[in-house]
Amino acid sequence: MQRWNARIGSVWLWALFAAVLLLVPQVFTSGLSVTMLSQMGIAIIACLSYNMLLGQGGMLSFGHAVYTGLGAFVSIHALNMYSGAGMPLPVSMVPLVGGVAGMGFAVLFGYVTTRKSGTTFAMITLGLAELVFAMSLMVPEFFGGEGGISGNRMSGPAVMGITFGPAKQVYYLIAAYTLVCVVLMYAFTQTPLGRLLNAVRDNPERVEFIGYNPQRVRYTAFIIAGFFAGISGGLGALNFEIVNAEVVGAARSGAYLLFTFLGGATFFFGPIIGAILMVMAFVLLSEFTQAWLLYLGLVFMVMVMYAPGGIASLIMMNLRVARHGKLRALLPAYGVLAAAALVLLVAVAALVEMVYHRQLNAAMGSVVNFMGVALDTTSAQSWLGLLAVLVLGGWAFSLAQRHFGAQWDAAQEAIEHETLAAGGAL
């Protein structure tokens, strides 16, 4: 009965995910919103494919953009061949070309990289990533040089009135691929190969002892991840209609690593959260401030220090507390902690914006407008006032954190006692 209820719950969860993908552009209707939603779908596939290596296989790759990027280049070439030579390939199938390309390059490069594990694997992937990026500027016939390669997704005939010209039509194509790919990647985690990949991550010697080859398991997973990464790249090629050397660069690979970790690599839905945050950071945060990369680095440091399991781990821990009826008692402590953190965050952000304005935008005057408050970068009063708020916020956050930690530990102990008591009763 429990297994049957779990299956029903899983079906409803996937139905909810499909409904969100279907209805969200009806809620956020602006051009920017639809564009961001399309990018989120692409990023979700890319981050989940990367998590096959990092979270499920324990393979820290610094070159995952090689497979999304090369898949994008092959896809844009296929799109141009379709429009120029009249090849019988529907535009909607172009991402599958990227997937096959990503898988092909994963077969080639993965044979070398997966022969080692740990730090050696990471360094080999970094070297391959730099090699491919260097080739992107040396082989303009394929990579298009610094200008990249452009295409036209409207080159084919309309099918049932669908030309893929409007951004909303492209979004629904991306949403369909996102749904199918997410379902398939989740199904992979439930297969014997997926379970074996987890075992290779945790204890490769024991896996080898029971008769399996850890390198072959890693290699197979690497190929599957390359396929989904290539699909992500193909969707990106259709969405932007241009592919350049940036898509195979180290910055793109680093973004996949950073946001997969921030979302939570140990949970399947963690990279989905990370992918959404990645698009919001690149599109929205970068528009608000020049220091967005600094903020991103600070957030990453805080997550590593206080929540190494990512945002998904925080969600799951609080769900566990809520299931045992202990969350309500923690809400006041949460509120105090959030208020202190907000004061500290505002003070840090104001100081950062003043430093950036003083160093980069001094020609625009000495006053910077931060959250409706005029701050004079040449006034000692502004600097000293913000430093005072910073110290006060840090002190308040330290006290609030200690108080919250004590209440959290008490709640965890109560949950453990209840669990043991329930087990004894059974």
TORKOL-4160 file (C-alpha; in steps of 0.2 Angstrom, whole numbers, padded with zeros to 4 digits, m for minus):
426
<pt num="1" X="0000" Y="0000" Z="0000"/>
<pt num="2" X="0014" Y="0012" Z="0004"/>
<pt num="3" X="0023" Y="0008" Z="m0012"/>
<pt num="4" X="0006" Y="0011" Z="m0022"/>
<pt num="5" X="0003" Y="0028" Z="m0013"/>
<pt num="6" X="0021" Y="0033" Z="m0017"/>
<pt num="7" X="0018" Y="0030" Z="m0035"/>
<pt num="8" X="0002" Y="0040" Z="m0035"/>
<pt num="9" X="0011" Y="0054" Z="m0027"/>
<pt num="10" X="0025" Y="0053" Z="m0039"/>
<pt num="11" X="0013" Y="0054" Z="m0054"/>
<pt num="12" X="0004" Y="0069" Z="m0046"/>
<pt num="13" X="0021" Y="0077" Z="m0044"/>
<pt num="14" X="0026" Y="0075" Z="m0062"/>
<pt num="15" X="0009" Y="0081" Z="m0067"/>
<pt num="16" X="0011" Y="0097" Z="m0057"/>
<pt num="17" X="0028" Y="0100" Z="m0065"/>
<pt num="18" X="0021" Y="0098" Z="m0082"/>
<pt num="19" X="0007" Y="0110" Z="m0077"/>
<pt num="20" X="0019" Y="0123" Z="m0071"/>
<pt num="21" X="0029" Y="0122" Z="m0087"/>
<pt num="22" X="0013" Y="0124" Z="m0097"/>
<pt num="23" X="0005" Y="0138" Z="m0087"/>
<pt num="24" X="0020" Y="0149" Z="m0082"/>
<pt num="25" X="0021" Y="0159" Z="m0098"/>
<pt num="26" X="0003" Y="0163" Z="m0096"/>
<pt num="27" X="0007" Y="0171" Z="m0079"/>
<pt num="28" X="0023" Y="0180" Z="m0084"/>
<pt num="29" X="0019" Y="0186" Z="m0101"/>
<pt num="30" X="0032" Y="0199" Z="m0105"/>
<pt num="31" X="0046" Y="0196" Z="m0118"/>
<pt num="32" X="0059" Y="0196" Z="m0105"/>
<pt num="33" X="0050" Y="0184" Z="m0094"/>
<pt num="34" X="0047" Y="0172" Z="m0108"/>
<pt num="35" X="0065" Y="0173" Z="m0113"/>
<pt num="36" X="0071" Y="0170" Z="m0095"/>
<pt num="37" X="0059" Y="0155" Z="m0094"/>
<pt num="38" X="0067" Y="0148" Z="m0110"/>
<pt num="39" X="0084" Y="0150" Z="m0103"/>
<pt num="40" X="0079" Y="0142" Z="m0087"/>
<pt num="41" X="0073" Y="0126" Z="m0096"/>
<pt num="42" X="0089" Y="0125" Z="m0105"/>
<pt num="43" X="0099" Y="0127" Z="m0089"/>
<pt num="44" X="0089" Y="0114" Z="m0080"/>
<pt num="45" X="0094" Y="0101" Z="m0093"/>
<pt num="46" X="0112" Y="0106" Z="m0092"/>
<pt num="47" X="0113" Y="0107" Z="m0073"/>
<pt num="48" X="0104" Y="0090" Z="m0071"/>
<pt num="49" X="0116" Y="0082" Z="m0084"/>
<pt num="50" X="0131" Y="0089" Z="m0075"/>
<pt num="51" X="0124" Y="0082" Z="m0058"/>
<pt num="52" X="0124" Y="0065" Z="m0066"/>
<pt num="53" X="0143" Y="0067" Z="m0064"/>
<pt num="54" X="0145" Y="0077" Z="m0049"/>
<pt num="55" X="0131" Y="0072" Z="m0037"/>
<pt num="56" X="0127" Y="0054" Z="m0043"/>
<pt num="57" X="0144" Y="0049" Z="m0048"/>
<pt num="58" X="0156" Y="0060" Z="m0038"/>
<pt num="59" X="0165" Y="0066" Z="m0054"/>
<pt num="60" X="0170" Y="0084" Z="m0052"/>
<pt num="61" X="0171" Y="0090" Z="m0070"/>
<pt num="62" X="0178" Y="0107" Z="m0074"/>
<pt num="63" X="0173" Y="0105" Z="m0093"/>
<pt num="64" X="0155" Y="0101" Z="m0094"/>
<pt num="65" X="0152" Y="0116" Z="m0106"/>
<pt num="66" X="0162" Y="0106" Z="m0119"/>
<pt num="67" X="0147" Y="0095" Z="m0122"/>
<pt num="68" X="0134" Y="0108" Z="m0121"/>
<pt num="69" X="0144" Y="0120" Z="m0132"/>
<pt num="70" X="0149" Y="0107" Z="m0145"/>
<pt num="71" X="0131" Y="0101" Z="m0145"/>
<pt num="72" X="0126" Y="0119" Z="m0149"/>
<pt num="73" X="0139" Y="0121" Z="m0163"/>
<pt num="74" X="0134" Y="0105" Z="m0171"/>
<pt num="75" X="0115" Y="0110" Z="m0169"/>
<pt num="76" X="0118" Y="0127" Z="m0177"/>
<pt num="77" X="0127" Y="0119" Z="m0192"/>
<pt num="78" X="0113" Y="0106" Z="m0194"/>
<pt num="79" X="0100" Y="0121" Z="m0194"/>
<pt num="80" X="0110" Y="0130" Z="m0207"/>
<pt num="81" X="0112" Y="0114" Z="m0218"/>
<pt num="82" X="0093" Y="0111" Z="m0216"/>
<pt num="83" X="0089" Y="0129" Z="m0222"/>
<pt num="84" X="0103" Y="0129" Z="m0235"/>
<pt num="85" X="0102" Y="0112" Z="m0243"/>
<pt num="86" X="0084" Y="0107" Z="m0239"/>
<pt num="87" X="0089" Y="0092" Z="m0228"/>
<pt num="88" X="0073" Y="0083" Z="m0221"/>
<pt num="89" X="0076" Y="0088" Z="m0203"/>
<pt num="90" X="0062" Y="0097" Z="m0194"/>
<pt num="91" X="0068" Y="0112" Z="m0183"/>
<pt num="92" X="0060" Y="0103" Z="m0168"/>
<pt num="93" X="0073" Y="0089" Z="m0170"/>
<pt num="94" X="0088" Y="0100" Z="m0170"/>
<pt num="95" X="0091" Y="0098" Z="m0152"/>
<pt num="96" X="0092" Y="0079" Z="m0154"/>
<pt num="97" X="0106" Y="0082" Z="m0166"/>
<pt num="98" X="0115" Y="0091" Z="m0152"/>
<pt num="99" X="0112" Y="0077" Z="m0140"/>
<pt num="100" X="0119" Y="0064" Z="m0152"/>
<pt num="101" X="0134" Y="0076" Z="m0155"/>
<pt num="102" X="0136" Y="0078" Z="m0136"/>
<pt num="103" X="0136" Y="0060" Z="m0134"/>
<pt num="104" X="0148" Y="0057" Z="m0148"/>
<pt num="105" X="0161" Y="0069" Z="m0140"/>
<pt num="106" X="0158" Y="0061" Z="m0123"/>
<pt num="107" X="0162" Y="0044" Z="m0130"/>
<pt num="108" X="0178" Y="0052" Z="m0137"/>
<pt num="109" X="0184" Y="0062" Z="m0122"/>
<pt num="110" X="0176" Y="0052" Z="m0109"/>
<pt num="111" X="0187" Y="0037" Z="m0113"/>
<pt num="112" X="0202" Y="0047" Z="m0108"/>
<pt num="113" X="0194" Y="0056" Z="m0093"/>
<pt num="114" X="0185" Y="0042" Z="m0084"/>
<pt num="115" X="0200" Y="0031" Z="m0083"/>
<pt num="116" X="0205" Y="0041" Z="m0068"/>
<pt num="117" X="0194" Y="0048" Z="m0053"/>
<pt num="118" X="0195" Y="0061" Z="m0040"/>
<pt num="119" X="0207" Y="0076" Z="m0043"/>
<pt num="120" X="0215" Y="0068" Z="m0058"/>
<pt num="121" X="0199" Y="0067" Z="m0067"/>
<pt num="122" X="0195" Y="0085" Z="m0063"/>
<pt num="123" X="0212" Y="0091" Z="m0069"/>
<pt num="124" X="0210" Y="0081" Z="m0086"/>
<pt num="125" X="0193" Y="0088" Z="m0089"/>
<pt num="126" X="0200" Y="0106" Z="m0086"/>
<pt num="127" X="0214" Y="0102" Z="m0098"/>
<pt num="128" X="0201" Y="0096" Z="m0111"/>
<pt num="129" X="0190" Y="0111" Z="m0108"/>
<pt num="130" X="0205" Y="0123" Z="m0111"/>
<pt num="131" X="0210" Y="0113" Z="m0127"/>
<pt num="132" X="0193" Y="0114" Z="m0134"/>
<pt num="133" X="0191" Y="0133" Z="m0130"/>
<pt num="134" X="0208" Y="0136" Z="m0139"/>
<pt num="135" X="0202" Y="0126" Z="m0154"/>
<pt num="136" X="0187" Y="0137" Z="m0155"/>
<pt num="137" X="0198" Y="0151" Z="m0160"/>
<pt num="138" X="0210" Y="0141" Z="m0171"/>
<pt num="139" X="0197" Y="0132" Z="m0182"/>
<pt num="140" X="0185" Y="0146" Z="m0188"/>
<pt num="141" X="0178" Y="0134" Z="m0201"/>
<pt num="142" X="0168" Y="0125" Z="m0188"/>
<pt num="143" X="0168" Y="0137" Z="m0173"/>
<pt num="144" X="0165" Y="0153" Z="m0184"/>
<pt num="145" X="0180" Y="0163" Z="m0176"/>
<pt num="146" X="0176" Y="0177" Z="m0163"/>
<pt num="147" X="0160" Y="0181" Z="m0171"/>
<pt num="148" X="0153" Y="0163" Z="m0170"/>
<pt num="149" X="0140" Y="0156" Z="m0181"/>
<pt num="150" X="0122" Y="0162" Z="m0183"/>
<pt num="151" X="0107" Y="0153" Z="m0190"/>
<pt num="152" X="0088" Y="0155" Z="m0193"/>
<pt num="153" X="0076" Y="0144" Z="m0184"/>
<pt num="154" X="0062" Y="0150" Z="m0195"/>
<pt num="155" X="0070" Y="0144" Z="m0211"/>
<pt num="156" X="0059" Y="0128" Z="m0212"/>
<pt num="157" X="0041" Y="0128" Z="m0218"/>
<pt num="158" X="0027" Y="0131" Z="m0204"/>
<pt num="159" X="0020" Y="0115" Z="m0197"/>
<pt num="160" X="0002" Y="0117" Z="m0190"/>
<pt num="161" X="0005" Y="0136" Z="m0190"/>
<pt num="162" X="0021" Y="0134" Z="m0179"/>
<pt num="163" X="0036" Y="0144" Z="m0186"/>
<pt num="164" X="0046" Y="0145" Z="m0170"/>
<pt num="165" X="0047" Y="0164" Z="m0174"/>
<pt num="166" X="0038" Y="0170" Z="m0158"/>
<pt num="167" X="0048" Y="0167" Z="m0142"/>
<pt num="168" X="0033" Y="0159" Z="m0134"/>
<pt num="169" X="0033" Y="0145" Z="m0147"/>
<pt num="170" X="0051" Y="0142" Z="m0144"/>
<pt num="171" X="0048" Y="0141" Z="m0125"/>
<pt num="172" X="0035" Y="0128" Z="m0127"/>
<pt num="173" X="0047" Y="0117" Z="m0138"/>
<pt num="174" X="0060" Y="0120" Z="m0124"/>
<pt num="175" X="0047" Y="0115" Z="m0111"/>
<pt num="176" X="0043" Y="0099" Z="m0119"/>
<pt num="177" X="0061" Y="0094" Z="m0120"/>
<pt num="178" X="0064" Y="0100" Z="m0102"/>
<pt num="179" X="0050" Y="0089" Z="m0096"/>
<pt num="180" X="0055" Y="0073" Z="m0106"/>
<pt num="181" X="0073" Y="0075" Z="m0101"/>
<pt num="182" X="0070" Y="0078" Z="m0083"/>
<pt num="183" X="0059" Y="0063" Z="m0082"/>
<pt num="184" X="0072" Y="0052" Z="m0091"/>
<pt num="185" X="0086" Y="0058" Z="m0080"/>
<pt num="186" X="0076" Y="0055" Z="m0065"/>
<pt num="187" X="0072" Y="0037" Z="m0072"/>
<pt num="188" X="0090" Y="0035" Z="m0074"/>
<pt num="189" X="0093" Y="0037" Z="m0055"/>
<pt num="190" X="0081" Y="0023" Z="m0052"/>
<pt num="191" X="0089" Y="0010" Z="m0064"/>
<pt num="192" X="0102" Y="m0002" Z="m0058"/>
<pt num="193" X="0115" Y="0008" Z="m0067"/>
<pt num="194" X="0110" Y="0023" Z="m0058"/>
<pt num="195" X="0112" Y="0014" Z="m0041"/>
<pt num="196" X="0128" Y="0007" Z="m0046"/>
<pt num="197" X="0135" Y="0024" Z="m0051"/>
<pt num="198" X="0130" Y="0030" Z="m0033"/>
<pt num="199" X="0140" Y="0015" Z="m0026"/>
<pt num="200" X="0155" Y="0019" Z="m0037"/>
<pt num="201" X="0154" Y="0037" Z="m0030"/>
<pt num="202" X="0154" Y="0030" Z="m0012"/>
<pt num="203" X="0165" Y="0015" Z="m0013"/>
<pt num="204" X="0173" Y="0010" Z="m0029"/>
<pt num="205" X="0184" Y="m0003" Z="m0022"/>
<pt num="206" X="0168" Y="m0013" Z="m0015"/>
<pt num="207" X="0160" Y="m0011" Z="m0032"/>
<pt num="208" X="0175" Y="m0019" Z="m0040"/>
<pt num="209" X="0175" Y="m0032" Z="m0027"/>
<pt num="210" X="0158" Y="m0038" Z="m0032"/>
<pt num="211" X="0162" Y="m0039" Z="m0050"/>
<pt num="212" X="0159" Y="m0023" Z="m0059"/>
<pt num="213" X="0171" Y="m0011" Z="m0067"/>
<pt num="214" X="0170" Y="0006" Z="m0059"/>
<pt num="215" X="0178" Y="0014" Z="m0074"/>
<pt num="216" X="0165" Y="0007" Z="m0086"/>
<pt num="217" X="0151" Y="0013" Z="m0075"/>
<pt num="218" X="0158" Y="0030" Z="m0075"/>
<pt num="219" X="0161" Y="0030" Z="m0093"/>
<pt num="220" X="0143" Y="0025" Z="m0097"/>
<pt num="221" X="0136" Y="0038" Z="m0086"/>
<pt num="222" X="0148" Y="0051" Z="m0094"/>
<pt num="223" X="0141" Y="0047" Z="m0111"/>
<pt num="224" X="0123" Y="0048" Z="m0105"/>
<pt num="225" X="0127" Y="0065" Z="m0097"/>
<pt num="226" X="0135" Y="0071" Z="m0113"/>
<pt num="227" X="0119" Y="0066" Z="m0123"/>
<pt num="228" X="0108" Y="0077" Z="m0111"/>
<pt num="229" X="0121" Y="0091" Z="m0111"/>
<pt num="230" X="0121" Y="0091" Z="m0130"/>
<pt num="231" X="0102" Y="0093" Z="m0130"/>
<pt num="232" X="0104" Y="0108" Z="m0119"/>
<pt num="233" X="0116" Y="0115" Z="m0131"/>
<pt num="234" X="0105" Y="0112" Z="m0146"/>
<pt num="235" X="0090" Y="0121" Z="m0137"/>
<pt num="236" X="0102" Y="0135" Z="m0133"/>
<pt num="237" X="0107" Y="0136" Z="m0152"/>
<pt num="238" X="0088" Y="0137" Z="m0157"/>
<pt num="239" X="0084" Y="0150" Z="m0143"/>
<pt num="240" X="0098" Y="0162" Z="m0147"/>
<pt num="241" X="0101" Y="0158" Z="m0165"/>
<pt num="242" X="0119" Y="0161" Z="m0163"/>
<pt num="243" X="0133" Y="0151" Z="m0155"/>
<pt num="244" X="0151" Y="0158" Z="m0151"/>
<pt num="245" X="0166" Y="0152" Z="m0142"/>
<pt num="246" X="0159" Y="0158" Z="m0125"/>
<pt num="247" X="0148" Y="0142" Z="m0124"/>
<pt num="248" X="0163" Y="0131" Z="m0123"/>
<pt num="249" X="0173" Y="0142" Z="m0111"/>
<pt num="250" X="0178" Y="0139" Z="m0093"/>
<pt num="251" X="0166" Y="0152" Z="m0086"/>
<pt num="252" X="0151" Y="0142" Z="m0093"/>
<pt num="253" X="0158" Y="0126" Z="m0085"/>
<pt num="254" X="0161" Y="0135" Z="m0069"/>
<pt num="255" X="0143" Y="0141" Z="m0069"/>
<pt num="256" X="0136" Y="0124" Z="m0070"/>
<pt num="257" X="0147" Y="0118" Z="m0056"/>
<pt num="258" X="0143" Y="0133" Z="m0045"/>
<pt num="259" X="0124" Y="0133" Z="m0047"/>
<pt num="260" X="0123" Y="0114" Z="m0046"/>
<pt num="261" X="0132" Y="0115" Z="m0029"/>
<pt num="262" X="0121" Y="0130" Z="m0023"/>
<pt num="263" X="0105" Y="0121" Z="m0028"/>
<pt num="264" X="0111" Y="0105" Z="m0020"/>
<pt num="265" X="0120" Y="0091" Z="m0029"/>
<pt num="266" X="0115" Y="0077" Z="m0017"/>
<pt num="267" X="0096" Y="0079" Z="m0021"/>
<pt num="268" X="0088" Y="0077" Z="m0038"/>
<pt num="269" X="0079" Y="0093" Z="m0038"/>
<pt num="270" X="0093" Y="0103" Z="m0032"/>
<pt num="271" X="0101" Y="0107" Z="m0049"/>
<pt num="272" X="0084" Y="0113" Z="m0054"/>
<pt num="273" X="0084" Y="0126" Z="m0041"/>
<pt num="274" X="0102" Y="0130" Z="m0046"/>
<pt num="275" X="0097" Y="0132" Z="m0064"/>
<pt num="276" X="0083" Y="0144" Z="m0060"/>
<pt num="277" X="0095" Y="0154" Z="m0049"/>
<pt num="278" X="0109" Y="0154" Z="m0062"/>
<pt num="279" X="0097" Y="0163" Z="m0075"/>
<pt num="280" X="0091" Y="0175" Z="m0062"/>
<pt num="281" X="0109" Y="0180" Z="m0058"/>
<pt num="282" X="0115" Y="0181" Z="m0075"/>
<pt num="283" X="0100" Y="0191" Z="m0082"/>
<pt num="284" X="0092" Y="0200" Z="m0067"/>
<pt num="285" X="0106" Y="0203" Z="m0055"/>
<pt num="286" X="0119" Y="0208" Z="m0068"/>
<pt num="287" X="0107" Y="0222" Z="m0073"/>
<pt num="288" X="0105" Y="0229" Z="m0055"/>
<pt num="289" X="0123" Y="0230" Z="m0050"/>
<pt num="290" X="0141" Y="0229" Z="m0058"/>
<pt num="291" X="0146" Y="0219" Z="m0042"/>
<pt num="292" X="0135" Y="0204" Z="m0045"/>
<pt num="293" X="0150" Y="0192" Z="m0047"/>
<pt num="294" X="0156" Y="0198" Z="m0030"/>
<pt num="295" X="0139" Y="0195" Z="m0022"/>
<pt num="296" X="0139" Y="0178" Z="m0031"/>
<pt num="297" X="0155" Y="0173" Z="m0023"/>
<pt num="298" X="0150" Y="0179" Z="m0006"/>
<pt num="299" X="0134" Y="0168" Z="m0007"/>
<pt num="300" X="0144" Y="0153" Z="m0013"/>
<pt num="301" X="0156" Y="0155" Z="0002"/>
<pt num="302" X="0142" Y="0157" Z="0014"/>
<pt num="303" X="0133" Y="0141" Z="0007"/>
<pt num="304" X="0149" Y="0131" Z="0009"/>
<pt num="305" X="0152" Y="0137" Z="0027"/>
<pt num="306" X="0134" Y="0135" Z="0033"/>
<pt num="307" X="0124" Y="0124" Z="0021"/>
<pt num="308" X="0136" Y="0113" Z="0011"/>
<pt num="309" X="0121" Y="0102" Z="0005"/>
<pt num="310" X="0114" Y="0117" Z="m0005"/>
<pt num="311" X="0097" Y="0125" Z="m0004"/>
<pt num="312" X="0089" Y="0108" Z="m0007"/>
<pt num="313" X="0096" Y="0101" Z="0009"/>
<pt num="314" X="0089" Y="0117" Z="0019"/>
<pt num="315" X="0072" Y="0113" Z="0011"/>
<pt num="316" X="0073" Y="0095" Z="0016"/>
<pt num="317" X="0079" Y="0098" Z="0034"/>
<pt num="318" X="0065" Y="0110" Z="0037"/>
<pt num="319" X="0052" Y="0098" Z="0029"/>
<pt num="320" X="0058" Y="0085" Z="0041"/>
<pt num="321" X="0056" Y="0097" Z="0056"/>
<pt num="322" X="0038" Y="0102" Z="0049"/>
<pt num="323" X="0033" Y="0084" Z="0048"/>
<pt num="324" X="0036" Y="0082" Z="0066"/>
<pt num="325" X="0027" Y="0098" Z="0071"/>
<pt num="326" X="0042" Y="0107" Z="0077"/>
<pt num="327" X="0043" Y="0121" Z="0064"/>
<pt num="328" X="0031" Y="0132" Z="0071"/>
<pt num="329" X="0041" Y="0134" Z="0087"/>
<pt num="330" X="0056" Y="0139" Z="0077"/>
<pt num="331" X="0047" Y="0152" Z="0067"/>
<pt num="332" X="0051" Y="0167" Z="0080"/>
<pt num="333" X="0070" Y="0162" Z="0080"/>
<pt num="334" X="0069" Y="0161" Z="0061"/>
<pt num="335" X="0062" Y="0179" Z="0060"/>
<pt num="336" X="0075" Y="0186" Z="0072"/>
<pt num="337" X="0089" Y="0177" Z="0062"/>
<pt num="338" X="0082" Y="0184" Z="0045"/>
<pt num="339" X="0080" Y="0201" Z="0052"/>
<pt num="340" X="0098" Y="0202" Z="0058"/>
<pt num="341" X="0104" Y="0194" Z="0042"/>
<pt num="342" X="0095" Y="0207" Z="0032"/>
<pt num="343" X="0103" Y="0221" Z="0042"/>
<pt num="344" X="0120" Y="0213" Z="0039"/>
<pt num="345" X="0117" Y="0210" Z="0020"/>
<pt num="346" X="0111" Y="0228" Z="0017"/>
<pt num="347" X="0126" Y="0235" Z="0026"/>
<pt num="348" X="0138" Y="0224" Z="0016"/>
<pt num="349" X="0129" Y="0228" Z="m0001"/>
<pt num="350" X="0129" Y="0247" Z="0003"/>
<pt num="351" X="0148" Y="0247" Z="0006"/>
<pt num="352" X="0151" Y="0236" Z="m0009"/>
<pt num="353" X="0141" Y="0248" Z="m0020"/>
<pt num="354" X="0150" Y="0263" Z="m0013"/>
<pt num="355" X="0167" Y="0255" Z="m0017"/>
<pt num="356" X="0162" Y="0251" Z="m0034"/>
<pt num="357" X="0155" Y="0268" Z="m0038"/>
<pt num="358" X="0170" Y="0276" Z="m0031"/>
<pt num="359" X="0182" Y="0266" Z="m0041"/>
<pt num="360" X="0172" Y="0264" Z="m0058"/>
<pt num="361" X="0159" Y="0278" Z="m0059"/>
<pt num="362" X="0168" Y="0292" Z="m0051"/>
<pt num="363" X="0165" Y="0303" Z="m0066"/>
<pt num="364" X="0146" Y="0302" Z="m0063"/>
<pt num="365" X="0148" Y="0311" Z="m0046"/>
<pt num="366" X="0151" Y="0306" Z="m0029"/>
<pt num="367" X="0133" Y="0301" Z="m0024"/>
<pt num="368" X="0126" Y="0284" Z="m0026"/>
<pt num="369" X="0108" Y="0280" Z="m0024"/>
<pt num="370" X="0106" Y="0263" Z="m0014"/>
<pt num="371" X="0088" Y="0257" Z="m0010"/>
<pt num="372" X="0082" Y="0275" Z="m0011"/>
<pt num="373" X="0095" Y="0282" Z="0000"/>
<pt num="374" X="0109" Y="0294" Z="m0006"/>
<pt num="375" X="0126" Y="0289" Z="0000"/>
<pt num="376" X="0141" Y="0301" Z="m0003"/>
<pt num="377" X="0157" Y="0291" Z="m0007"/>
<pt num="378" X="0167" Y="0307" Z="m0002"/>
<pt num="379" X="0159" Y="0309" Z="0015"/>
<pt num="380" X="0166" Y="0301" Z="0031"/>
<pt num="381" X="0149" Y="0301" Z="0038"/>
<pt num="382" X="0142" Y="0289" Z="0025"/>
<pt num="383" X="0157" Y="0277" Z="0027"/>
<pt num="384" X="0157" Y="0277" Z="0046"/>
<pt num="385" X="0138" Y="0275" Z="0047"/>
<pt num="386" X="0138" Y="0260" Z="0036"/>
<pt num="387" X="0153" Y="0252" Z="0046"/>
<pt num="388" X="0143" Y="0255" Z="0062"/>
<pt num="389" X="0128" Y="0246" Z="0054"/>
<pt num="390" X="0139" Y="0232" Z="0048"/>
<pt num="391" X="0146" Y="0230" Z="0065"/>
<pt num="392" X="0129" Y="0230" Z="0073"/>
<pt num="393" X="0122" Y="0219" Z="0061"/>
<pt num="394" X="0136" Y="0206" Z="0063"/>
<pt num="395" X="0134" Y="0207" Z="0082"/>
<pt num="396" X="0115" Y="0204" Z="0080"/>
<pt num="397" X="0117" Y="0190" Z="0068"/>
<pt num="398" X="0130" Y="0181" Z="0079"/>
<pt num="399" X="0118" Y="0182" Z="0094"/>
<pt num="400" X="0103" Y="0177" Z="0083"/>
<pt num="401" X="0113" Y="0162" Z="0076"/>
<pt num="402" X="0118" Y="0156" Z="0093"/>
<pt num="403" X="0100" Y="0157" Z="0099"/>
<pt num="404" X="0093" Y="0149" Z="0083"/>
<pt num="405" X="0106" Y="0135" Z="0084"/>
<pt num="406" X="0101" Y="0131" Z="0102"/>
<pt num="407" X="0083" Y="0129" Z="0097"/>
<pt num="408" X="0087" Y="0119" Z="0081"/>
<pt num="409" X="0097" Y="0107" Z="0091"/>
<pt num="410" X="0083" Y="0105" Z="0104"/>
<pt num="411" X="0071" Y="0102" Z="0090"/>
<pt num="412" X="0082" Y="0089" Z="0082"/>
<pt num="413" X="0084" Y="0080" Z="0099"/>
<pt num="414" X="0066" Y="0080" Z="0102"/>
<pt num="415" X="0063" Y="0072" Z="0084"/>
<pt num="416" X="0076" Y="0059" Z="0088"/>
<pt num="417" X="0068" Y="0054" Z="0105"/>
<pt num="418" X="0051" Y="0053" Z="0096"/>
<pt num="419" X="0058" Y="0042" Z="0082"/>
<pt num="420" X="0066" Y="0031" Z="0095"/>
<pt num="421" X="0050" Y="0030" Z="0105"/>
<pt num="422" X="0040" Y="0026" Z="0090"/>
<pt num="423" X="0052" Y="0012" Z="0085"/>
<pt num="424" X="0052" Y="0005" Z="0102"/>
<pt num="425" X="0033" Y="0005" Z="0101"/>
<pt num="426" X="0033" Y="m0004" Z="0085"/>
